[in-house]
Amino acid sequence: MGCEVDLTYEDDVACALSTDEVIGICERVLAEEGIQRHCLVSVSIVEEETMRGLNAQWRGKDAPTDVLSLECERPDDPDLADDEPCELGDIVLAPEYIRNQAEAYGTTWADETRLLLVHGMLHLLGYDHMEDEEAQAMEAREDGIVESIKTDAHLQGVEFTRHRREGLA
């Protein structure tokens, strides 16, 4: 099992997380989900206007968003040879949007970024939140993984997730 992360940054766009932490979170999600196959993930850090264009192109919504996940292959795809890595897909993060969202939710930029990276990885693994039941399952999974990050000495622990904060508001 392993994870290879191709991390790219649009010009002068900063992320709240280090490269090592981004890779560590991607690896943690795969481990928590019991994925044994080596996976390839692309993570792009982009400006809000770039995100707006991607959101319009892929979701038909002409507005920026925090994270987009574009699934490519599933680790359990029977067409993949046993030793062939899985091209899981692409995650796109918009740090400026995430920073503003974190302020609105009363969390930190880094914690919100961690949650959204976990969220994006879960989407690549087939989770969704279109229906209430799916959303509850996905949020519970996100919270469980975010909680598990606290026990990893190589990753920064998250004080609280947005989901738990929403219930307090």
ChimeraX attribute file (.defattr): number of C-alpha atoms within 10 A of each C-alpha:
attribute: neighborCount
match mode: 1-to-1
recipient: residues
	/A:1	12
	/A:2	16
	/A:3	22
	/A:4	15
	/A:5	19
	/A:6	13
	/A:7	16
	/A:8	14
	/A:9	15
	/A:10	11
	/A:11	9
	/A:12	9
	/A:13	14
	/A:14	15
	/A:15	20
	/A:16	18
	/A:17	17
	/A:18	12
	/A:19	13
	/A:20	11
	/A:21	15
	/A:22	21
	/A:23	19
	/A:24	19
	/A:25	23
	/A:26	24
	/A:27	21
	/A:28	22
	/A:29	23
	/A:30	23
	/A:31	15
	/A:32	12
	/A:33	13
	/A:34	10
	/A:35	17
	/A:36	13
	/A:37	18
	/A:38	19
	/A:39	23
	/A:40	18
	/A:41	22
	/A:42	17
	/A:43	23
	/A:44	18
	/A:45	23
	/A:46	21
	/A:47	20
	/A:48	20
	/A:49	14
	/A:50	15
	/A:51	23
	/A:52	17
	/A:53	16
	/A:54	19
	/A:55	19
	/A:56	14
	/A:57	11
	/A:58	11
	/A:59	11
	/A:60	10
	/A:61	13
	/A:62	13
	/A:63	14
	/A:64	19
	/A:65	21
	/A:66	22
	/A:67	21
	/A:68	25
	/A:69	22
	/A:70	16
	/A:71	18
	/A:72	13
	/A:73	19
	/A:74	18
	/A:75	19
	/A:76	13
	/A:77	10
	/A:78	8
	/A:79	9
	/A:80	13
	/A:81	9
	/A:82	12
	/A:83	8
	/A:84	12
	/A:85	18
	/A:86	21
	/A:87	18
	/A:88	22
	/A:89	21
	/A:90	22
	/A:91	23
	/A:92	25
	/A:93	26
	/A:94	25
	/A:95	25
	/A:96	20
	/A:97	18
	/A:98	24
	/A:99	21
	/A:100	15
	/A:101	19
	/A:102	18
	/A:103	12
	/A:104	10
	/A:105	16
	/A:106	14
	/A:107	18
	/A:108	22
	/A:109	20
	/A:110	19
	/A:111	23
	/A:112	26
	/A:113	24
	/A:114	25
	/A:115	22
	/A:116	22
	/A:117	25
	/A:118	23
	/A:119	26
	/A:120	26
	/A:121	28
	/A:122	21
	/A:123	19
	/A:124	24
	/A:125	22
	/A:126	11
	/A:127	17
	/A:128	19
	/A:129	13
	/A:130	8
	/A:131	8
	/A:132	10
	/A:133	10
	/A:134	13
	/A:135	14
	/A:136	13
	/A:137	14
	/A:138	19
	/A:139	21
	/A:140	13
	/A:141	19
	/A:142	23
	/A:143	21
	/A:144	12
	/A:145	20
	/A:146	24
	/A:147	16
	/A:148	16
	/A:149	20
	/A:150	14
	/A:151	11
	/A:152	13
	/A:153	8
	/A:154	12
	/A:155	20
	/A:156	17
	/A:157	16
	/A:158	19
	/A:159	12
	/A:160	16
	/A:161	21
	/A:162	21
	/A:163	14
	/A:164	11
	/A:165	12
	/A:166	10
	/A:167	7
	/A:168	7
	/A:169	7
